[in-house]
Amino acid sequence: MQKRILVKIIKSQLSDKIKKKKADFIINTSASKDWCFNKILKTIKQIKDK
């Protein structure tokens, strides 16, 4: 990959602060795999129930 392309990609990235403001759901993936999976299932259920 050329350096200019990488720089362009990096500049177009949003900060975590902005991403969190825009997100409908935030799942902490640093927790255990089982916890994350259950949280994802609950989130999907919430979306389906809307």
C-alpha positions as a Markdown table, in Angstrom:
| # | Residue | x | y | z |
|---|---|---|---|---|
| 1 | Met | 0.0 | 0.0 | 0.0 |
| 2 | Gln | 1.3 | 3.4 | -0.9 |
| 3 | Lys | 1.9 | 5.9 | 2.0 |
| 4 | Arg | -0.4 | 8.5 | 0.5 |
| 5 | Ile | -3.3 | 6.0 | 0.5 |
| 6 | Leu | -2.6 | 5.0 | 4.1 |
| 7 | Val | -2.5 | 8.7 | 5.2 |
| 8 | Lys | -5.8 | 9.4 | 3.4 |
| 9 | Ile | -7.4 | 6.4 | 5.1 |
| 10 | Ile | -6.2 | 7.5 | 8.5 |
| 11 | Lys | -7.4 | 11.1 | 8.0 |
| 12 | Ser | -10.9 | 9.8 | 7.1 |
| 13 | Gln | -11.2 | 7.8 | 10.3 |
| 14 | Leu | -13.6 | 9.1 | 13.0 |
| 15 | Ser | -12.4 | 9.4 | 16.6 |
| 16 | Asp | -13.8 | 7.0 | 19.2 |
| 17 | Lys | -15.6 | 9.9 | 20.9 |
| 18 | Ile | -17.5 | 10.7 | 17.7 |
| 19 | Lys | -18.3 | 7.1 | 17.0 |
| 20 | Lys | -19.7 | 6.6 | 20.5 |
| 21 | Lys | -21.9 | 9.7 | 20.1 |
| 22 | Lys | -23.3 | 8.3 | 16.8 |
| 23 | Ala | -23.7 | 4.7 | 18.0 |
| 24 | Asp | -27.1 | 3.2 | 19.0 |
| 25 | Phe | -25.4 | 0.4 | 20.9 |
| 26 | Ile | -21.9 | 0.0 | 22.4 |
| 27 | Ile | -20.6 | -3.4 | 23.3 |
| 28 | Asn | -17.5 | -3.7 | 25.4 |
| 29 | Thr | -15.5 | -6.4 | 23.6 |
| 30 | Ser | -12.8 | -6.5 | 26.2 |
| 31 | Ala | -15.0 | -8.7 | 28.4 |
| 32 | Ser | -15.3 | -12.5 | 28.1 |
| 33 | Lys | -16.4 | -14.0 | 24.8 |
| 34 | Asp | -19.5 | -15.4 | 26.5 |
| 35 | Trp | -20.5 | -12.0 | 27.9 |
| 36 | Cys | -20.0 | -10.3 | 24.6 |
| 37 | Phe | -22.0 | -13.0 | 22.7 |
| 38 | Asn | -24.9 | -12.6 | 25.2 |
| 39 | Lys | -24.8 | -8.8 | 24.9 |
| 40 | Ile | -24.9 | -9.1 | 21.2 |
| 41 | Leu | -27.9 | -11.4 | 21.3 |
| 42 | Lys | -29.7 | -9.0 | 23.7 |
| 43 | Thr | -29.0 | -6.1 | 21.3 |
| 44 | Ile | -30.3 | -8.0 | 18.3 |
| 45 | Lys | -33.5 | -8.9 | 20.3 |
| 46 | Gln | -33.9 | -5.2 | 21.2 |
| 47 | Ile | -33.6 | -4.2 | 17.5 |
| 48 | Lys | -36.1 | -6.9 | 16.4 |
| 49 | Asp | -38.6 | -5.8 | 19.0 |
| 50 | Lys | -38.7 | -2.2 | 17.8 |
